[in-house]
Amino acid sequence: MTALTAVLILGMVVIAGTVAWRLAGPLSGAVPVTAEAPVLPEGAEVLALGGAGAELSVLIRAPGGEERLLIYRRADGALISATPVRRGAPGS
């Protein structure tokens, strides 16, 4: 057996072990949304969703065409902040 073959086999064993270990363990950092339903503005279209930690981020387009980034608390669905989103080159 050559050194290259040994390294290849060792690498495959490490990769398979890592995949098995990750699949067997609990999902770390996953925080469920426990709020019944965050309240969106009337007629809003959801463009994107995201989440980090205890917050849920929702990018919406209001009926008038303006876009806003809404941040909700996952635990109770309370609106934490609403930030207008302006598209275009920076400084324009």
BELVEN-V731589 format. One line per field, one symbol per residue. psi: psi as a letter, one per 40 degrees, with the letter a starting at -180 (. if undefined). Layout:
BEGIN
psi->???
END
This chain:
BEGIN
psi->hiddddddddddddddddddddddiihhehhiheidhihiiheihhdiiiihbeihhhhihideeiiihhhihddeehhdihhihhiaihe.
END
